[in-house]
Amino acid sequence: MSQIPPPSPFQPQSDLPYAYGNYAPERPGVVSGLAITGIIIGSLGILCNGFGVIGQVVLLVMGKSPAFANVPVMHDPAISAFGIANSAIDLGLCIALLAFSIAALSLKPFAHAALMRWSAIALV
């Protein structure tokens, strides 16, 4: 017979649960992946749509693009107004996506419902 006692089925409790593998994951991997993807897309959307709003306003005020002097510009105020409105709405949606994705990453209770509503509004 062996002199080594059989391993105990009981794992001692300590302040370091990860040392024994007795812990539940903090958040599911799918939630982390989608939240991080939302943070990246929201950040890029804020950057791009922010420059879009600024560019449309500069084009409306100056009448010409300062960066591209020889490019013909359409002087239709309705198209300029639509461009500004479109970029501003997209900027607001990207700010909301970034905020809701950060909330989802920290498992806030309202984040799931907020992202579902965000997706319905973004589709419209």
ABEGO torsion letter per residue (X at the ends): XBABBBBBABBBBBABAAAAGBBBBABBAAAAAAAAAAAAAAAAAAAAAAAAAAAAAAAAAAGBBAABAABBBBABAAAAAAAAAAAAAAAAAAAAAAAAAAAAAAGBAAAAAAAAAAAAAAAX
